[in-house]
């Protein structure tokens, strides 16, 4: 097996404005694993509020390159156990795990869905992100969009904005990226009208000292994003969140995500498969889990102007899973 990688700069179609800042581009590390004439691809994005430095990842890959290349072709769960032994950050581990699933499926001439006996007859529709802006501009974008589900970003609490969004009679979720206070969340979860939002994502800053103020048995469908990094936190979140957002780079890849979905289901959570602002490489990896999720937020590749890959597609929210082997990813 041969390991290679490159850093790619993805320009965004428009400024991506969230509570953490405004972004006009994203840089991503693209990992390639090659064996017997086939190539598998994985991706992780540079995210400043997660302290992700792709230069550091390149140095780590250079250190473990020989160990990775010496691995025989085994089932991805076995390869993941090896990845864990390398003590890599979750973002980098995810890129390698996804690349290996893609490669393994191509070598076995089976798709990820076939390998895991996933049936795609029930696919949730993906939301499209509406960046932080005035409520008037956000509503204008929603009304002009061909998508039917929307994740509206905000960086502060505004009862007026919330009222205007609810009056649209559209399928809208609210994502404040931790910008609400405990008092504001108390108002939200006790307001019956708020139950009309599909979900309210990561309302407060990260940490139990904040999410302990949230109550899962009230009107708000609170969804944990940054508070839900991996499987170890799920039990603690039960009294406070109704839903969780699983992102591959947070939990470490497809292999741990499968385990996480199983446990989250047993605990009664609603589950969303989410994404960073990723190319079709990252989106194709997340999309294969959509049949096992209640919600999808897989619009990342739709936000960038210079995608480099083909695979599963999200067209106006509809998820079109690739029927090709592995994760179905091809680089242009």
Secondary structure, 3 states (H helix, E strand, C coil): CEEEEEEEEEEEEEEEEECCEEEEEEEEEEEEEEECCEEEEEEEECCHHHCCCHHHHHHHHHHHHHHHHCCCCCCHHHHHHHHHHCCCCHHHHHHHHHHHHHHHHHHHCCEHHHHCCCCCCCCCCECEEECCCCHHHHHHHHHHCCCCEEEEECCCCCHHHHHHHHCCCCEEEEECCCCCCHHHHHHHHCCHHHHHCCCEECCCCCCHHHHCCCCCCCCCCEEECCCCCCHHHHHHHCCCCCEEEECHHHHCCHHHHHHHHHHHHHHCCEEEECCCCCCHHHHHHHHCCHHHCCEECCCHHHHECCCCEECCEEECCEEECCCCCECCCEEC
